[in-house]
Amino acid sequence: MKRAGMYMVGFVVLMGGVLAALWKLAVLANIGAIWTIIGALIPLGCGIMFAVANSGSKENSQIDRS
């Protein structure tokens, strides 16, 4: 699996753990479902951006035009 994929798997597991902890502490019961979804989507989007930005090698290609 590529590094970006492993990063996203780890990030989703981390977010799942955070949401489970907030649910267990009854924090999620005090806020609405929409705000919970919004709060989960923002870090997920940041995780996708970081995974894409840090994936692959940054190399220049040489083209032989002879």
ChimeraX attribute file (.defattr): number of C-alpha atoms within 10 A of each C-alpha:
attribute: neighborCount
match mode: 1-to-1
recipient: residues
	/A:1	6
	/A:2	8
	/A:3	13
	/A:4	19
	/A:5	14
	/A:6	12
	/A:7	19
	/A:8	17
	/A:9	12
	/A:10	13
	/A:11	17
	/A:12	16
	/A:13	12
	/A:14	12
	/A:15	16
	/A:16	13
	/A:17	12
	/A:18	13
	/A:19	17
	/A:20	13
	/A:21	13
	/A:22	13
	/A:23	13
	/A:24	11
	/A:25	10
	/A:26	11
	/A:27	12
	/A:28	16
	/A:29	12
	/A:30	8
	/A:31	10
	/A:32	9
	/A:33	11
	/A:34	9
	/A:35	11
	/A:36	14
	/A:37	10
	/A:38	11
	/A:39	12
	/A:40	16
	/A:41	13
	/A:42	10
	/A:43	14
	/A:44	16
	/A:45	11
	/A:46	11
	/A:47	18
	/A:48	16
	/A:49	12
	/A:50	14
	/A:51	18
	/A:52	15
	/A:53	10
	/A:54	13
	/A:55	13
	/A:56	11
	/A:57	6
	/A:58	7
	/A:59	6
	/A:60	6
	/A:61	6
	/A:62	6
	/A:63	6
	/A:64	5
	/A:65	4
	/A:66	3
